[in-house]
Structures are given as structure tokens and as C-alpha cells.
Amino acid sequence: MGDPGNESAVLGGASGLDADAAAALLATARAAAAHAYVPYSGFPVGAAVLTDDGTVVTGCNVENASYGLTCCAERVAAFAAAAAGHRAFRAVAVAAPKALGTTPCGACRQVLNEFVPPDGDVVVLLEGTAGPEATTLATLLPRSFGPTDLDRAAGT
């Protein structure tokens, strides 16, 4: 793995990911990027979400002439997983072939935060210049707002 800081601490544990599984998930995201619809930016991105039951759901970015209606690969994958009944993600891999190391945008980070498993965090896998890099959603979205905040406000 590359060296963004703490891959050994990020992989394993509740995520259940080892280096081989992480590389395979990233390869799946890379394959999804090939299906991106990017006639305006020319910036394809693919994502692969690993759900809590081990299912992998992919997505790619889909642009729209009304730019604000464009949907990022990570959200496409997250929404497809949710539509299939999945409610917790263990990992997401992001592949942007034209810009290695691209991380999920702020909106995608917030959407992914909705599906953090109760017993851990979401591992985020990126393509680095020296190979795959691993971090966590909590690192990318510190002090996040999510479902537990609403539960706390409701007194549940």
C-alpha cells in the first residue's frame, strides 16, 4: 500500500479488509470509471462500495448539461447500494484515472457518512502514485454530522 500515514491501522479490524481485498476493491472502482458519462469535464471517476454483508456495489460519475445535476461516482454507488437494501458500508474505493489520489468531494463524504456502521468507520481507498492508499471517512470528514446526532437530539 502507499503511505498516507496509517494504512496498517486502517486495514483489518472491523473493515475486514486486507491489502489484497483493498486492491481488488480499487480495481473494481477503476473498472467502473470506464463507464463514466463525462462529456463536459472529461474527468471519469469510479467507485466501489463494500457493504456490511460483503456485497460490492459500483458507481461512476454521470454528468448533466445542467452542471449542478451531475452526480459523483461515490454517490451513485451509495444510492445504488441503499436502493438494494444495504444500510452500512465497510469501505469505498475511489478511482480517478486522470488524477491519482482524488478523494470524495464534501457532498459525497456527507452521503457516505449516512452509512457508517455502528461498530466502526468506513475505510476509504484511493489510488496513490505509489499504489493504493487507505484512510478513513472520519479522517476526511472530522466532527461530522449524521444520524447519531439526530438520534441524540430526539432523545433516542
Legacy VTK file of the C-alpha trace (Angstrom):
# vtk DataFile Version 3.0
C-alpha trace
ASCII
DATASET POLYDATA
POINTS 156 float
0.000 0.000 0.000
1.062 3.627 -0.419
1.907 5.768 2.595
-0.818 8.260 3.506
0.002 7.652 7.130
-1.825 4.786 8.741
-2.827 2.045 6.285
-1.930 -0.768 8.669
-4.201 0.723 11.321
-6.977 1.359 8.772
-6.995 -2.051 7.104
-8.133 -5.095 9.052
-10.218 -4.734 12.184
-13.936 -4.100 11.703
-13.464 -3.375 7.989
-12.313 -6.942 7.338
-10.093 -5.650 4.544
-6.574 -6.850 3.961
-4.221 -5.471 1.310
-5.409 -7.951 -1.332
-9.095 -7.207 -0.722
-8.348 -3.473 -0.791
-6.517 -3.826 -4.125
-9.410 -5.846 -5.559
-11.971 -3.240 -4.459
-9.872 -0.496 -6.002
-9.611 -2.471 -9.262
-13.412 -2.734 -9.271
-13.678 1.044 -8.862
-11.186 1.527 -11.678
-13.325 -0.671 -13.951
-16.420 1.355 -13.008
-14.644 4.558 -14.069
-14.596 3.218 -17.621
-18.400 3.626 -17.679
-18.423 7.262 -16.546
-20.528 9.671 -18.579
-18.303 12.762 -18.646
-18.889 14.686 -21.895
-18.231 18.067 -20.223
-15.331 17.591 -17.826
-13.640 14.569 -19.364
-12.875 13.546 -15.734
-14.021 9.950 -15.192
-14.374 8.601 -11.662
-15.404 5.155 -10.488
-16.383 3.973 -7.032
-16.949 0.616 -5.403
-18.760 0.356 -2.064
-18.226 -2.699 0.140
-21.357 -3.208 2.238
-21.529 -4.776 5.680
-22.590 -8.141 4.208
-19.700 -8.209 1.707
-21.667 -7.087 -1.350
-19.802 -4.764 -3.720
-21.829 -2.061 -5.470
-20.254 0.157 -8.116
-20.950 3.586 -9.491
-19.461 6.109 -11.893
-19.925 9.824 -12.268
-22.757 10.919 -14.532
-22.634 14.489 -15.802
-25.515 16.623 -16.958
-25.674 19.716 -19.167
-27.172 21.437 -16.120
-23.923 21.019 -14.215
-25.474 21.103 -10.746
-27.406 17.932 -11.549
-24.211 15.940 -12.093
-23.827 13.032 -9.690
-20.460 11.813 -8.429
-19.403 8.170 -8.607
-19.411 7.741 -4.827
-23.000 8.954 -4.509
-24.131 6.813 -7.447
-22.631 3.746 -5.721
-24.023 4.721 -2.295
-27.516 5.347 -3.661
-27.489 2.092 -5.642
-26.420 0.207 -2.514
-29.149 1.884 -0.445
-31.738 1.147 -3.148
-30.695 -2.524 -2.944
-31.373 -2.504 0.807
-27.869 -2.008 2.217
-27.595 0.275 5.236
-23.945 0.026 6.345
-20.712 0.298 4.366
-17.337 -1.088 5.406
-15.299 0.555 2.639
-15.415 2.643 -0.500
-12.765 2.665 -3.200
-12.401 5.693 -5.475
-10.568 5.656 -8.793
-9.944 8.750 -10.908
-7.570 7.619 -13.666
-6.652 11.168 -14.706
-5.840 12.388 -11.160
-4.443 9.814 -8.763
-5.251 10.382 -5.109
-8.587 12.075 -5.794
-10.728 11.929 -2.663
-14.519 12.063 -2.379
-15.919 15.605 -2.516
-17.616 17.097 0.531
-21.116 16.115 -0.600
-20.015 12.524 -1.165
-18.308 12.412 2.230
-21.551 13.520 3.859
-23.606 10.937 1.956
-21.146 8.167 2.853
-21.357 9.273 6.494
-25.011 8.241 6.467
-23.901 4.603 6.101
-21.094 4.355 8.673
-21.511 1.049 10.514
-22.382 1.311 14.218
-19.225 -0.600 15.173
-16.622 1.318 13.198
-15.776 3.599 10.335
-15.742 3.468 6.545
-12.345 2.741 5.017
-11.654 4.994 2.020
-9.295 3.547 -0.586
-7.611 5.835 -3.098
-5.220 5.330 -5.978
-1.903 6.837 -4.943
1.177 7.415 -7.047
2.970 4.587 -5.211
-0.061 2.281 -5.083
-3.283 2.082 -3.107
-3.711 4.408 -0.138
-6.120 3.864 2.756
-7.670 6.348 5.139
-10.985 6.620 6.957
-14.091 8.656 6.413
-13.667 10.089 9.920
-10.269 11.428 8.854
-11.741 13.011 5.709
-14.865 14.317 7.487
-13.906 15.186 11.069
-16.617 16.113 13.561
-19.254 15.057 11.069
-22.993 15.477 11.386
-25.017 12.324 10.902
-27.810 10.036 12.042
-26.464 9.721 15.592
-26.767 13.490 16.002
-30.443 13.330 15.056
-30.954 10.375 17.427
-29.299 12.329 20.229
-31.470 15.384 19.542
-34.593 13.212 19.593
-33.502 11.644 22.871
-33.182 8.136 21.450
LINES 1 157
156 0 1 2 3 4 5 6 7 8 9 10 11 12 13 14 15 16 17 18 19 20 21 22 23 24 25 26 27 28 29 30 31 32 33 34 35 36 37 38 39 40 41 42 43 44 45 46 47 48 49 50 51 52 53 54 55 56 57 58 59 60 61 62 63 64 65 66 67 68 69 70 71 72 73 74 75 76 77 78 79 80 81 82 83 84 85 86 87 88 89 90 91 92 93 94 95 96 97 98 99 100 101 102 103 104 105 106 107 108 109 110 111 112 113 114 115 116 117 118 119 120 121 122 123 124 125 126 127 128 129 130 131 132 133 134 135 136 137 138 139 140 141 142 143 144 145 146 147 148 149 150 151 152 153 154 155
